[in-house]
Amino acid sequence: MSKASKTEIEEAKAKLRKWIKPGDTVYTILDHVSSSGMSRDIRVLLLSCEKGKAVDLHPNYAVATVLSYPRAKRGDGMRVGGCGQDMGFHIVHSLGYALFGEEAEHGATKAAVKLRKAIYNADKFYWHQGEEGPRVAPDFTKPDRKWFGAAGYALKHRWL
């Protein structure tokens, strides 16, 4: 896959932000592991229920564009290199950063405050790990670098 232009990346992010909100679960499917074990073909799947009907989305092209992963040679997935960690979680965690990190870190609008509240509610453990005593929510109106780190945990991950 050739490197996507900034316009293509922004269009893919806009599409994904319509489909994925903080707190949503993103499912991954392992299609293939290379013989060396150093790369995998993984697909992303979004499951939801609209008007009583199950809806599934396959946003693999948009995810691959945003995260700059090459497309798999066979199938709809993307080729992810590396080993020694849960690569499905890595995709979802990186996607959270890409979709929500910048706005959560720098934004001062009502939408940014709403986004920070959603990120906090998606994974409160991230904010309160190691704390003793009563848990106090962070100031949602204050842009801070910690919000960028929290954005990675805005999405939940499950393997199918």
RAWOMO-V93766 format. One record per backbone hydrogen bond with DSSP energy under -1.0 kcal/mol. CO is the residue of the C=O (numbers start at 1). NH is the residue of the N-H. E is the energy in kcal/mol with one decimal. If there is no record, write none. Layout:
# RAWOMO-V93766
co:CO nh:NH e:E
co:CO nh:NH e:E
This chain:
# RAWOMO-V93766
co:5 nh:9 e:-2.2
co:6 nh:10 e:-2.5
co:7 nh:11 e:-2.4
co:8 nh:12 e:-2.3
co:9 nh:13 e:-2.5
co:10 nh:14 e:-2.4
co:11 nh:15 e:-2.1
co:12 nh:16 e:-2.6
co:13 nh:17 e:-2.5
co:14 nh:18 e:-1.2
co:15 nh:19 e:-1.4
co:16 nh:20 e:-3.0
co:21 nh:24 e:-2.2
co:24 nh:156 e:-2.9
co:26 nh:158 e:-1.6
co:27 nh:45 e:-2.9
co:28 nh:160 e:-2.5
co:29 nh:43 e:-2.8
co:32 nh:41 e:-2.7
co:34 nh:37 e:-1.1
co:38 nh:82 e:-3.4
co:39 nh:34 e:-2.6
co:40 nh:80 e:-3.4
co:41 nh:31 e:-3.0
co:41 nh:32 e:-1.3
co:42 nh:78 e:-2.5
co:43 nh:29 e:-2.3
co:45 nh:27 e:-2.4
co:46 nh:57 e:-2.6
co:48 nh:55 e:-3.3
co:50 nh:53 e:-1.9
co:53 nh:50 e:-2.5
co:55 nh:48 e:-2.6
co:57 nh:46 e:-2.5
co:59 nh:63 e:-2.6
co:60 nh:64 e:-2.7
co:61 nh:65 e:-2.1
co:62 nh:66 e:-2.5
co:63 nh:67 e:-2.6
co:64 nh:69 e:-1.9
co:70 nh:79 e:-3.0
co:77 nh:72 e:-2.1
co:78 nh:42 e:-2.5
co:80 nh:40 e:-2.5
co:85 nh:87 e:-1.1
co:86 nh:90 e:-2.1
co:87 nh:91 e:-2.0
co:88 nh:92 e:-2.1
co:89 nh:93 e:-3.2
co:90 nh:94 e:-2.5
co:91 nh:95 e:-2.1
co:92 nh:96 e:-2.0
co:93 nh:97 e:-1.8
co:94 nh:98 e:-2.5
co:95 nh:99 e:-2.6
co:96 nh:100 e:-2.4
co:97 nh:101 e:-2.0
co:100 nh:104 e:-2.0
co:101 nh:105 e:-2.1
co:102 nh:106 e:-2.5
co:103 nh:107 e:-2.0
co:109 nh:113 e:-1.9
co:110 nh:114 e:-2.4
co:111 nh:115 e:-2.3
co:112 nh:116 e:-2.5
co:113 nh:117 e:-2.1
co:114 nh:118 e:-2.1
co:115 nh:119 e:-2.5
co:116 nh:120 e:-2.6
co:117 nh:121 e:-2.5
co:118 nh:122 e:-1.6
co:119 nh:123 e:-1.3
co:124 nh:128 e:-1.6
co:125 nh:129 e:-1.2
co:128 nh:131 e:-1.9
co:139 nh:142 e:-1.1
co:144 nh:147 e:-1.1
co:145 nh:149 e:-1.3
co:146 nh:150 e:-2.0
co:147 nh:151 e:-1.5
co:150 nh:153 e:-1.5
co:151 nh:154 e:-1.4
co:154 nh:23 e:-4.0
co:156 nh:26 e:-3.2
co:158 nh:28 e:-2.0
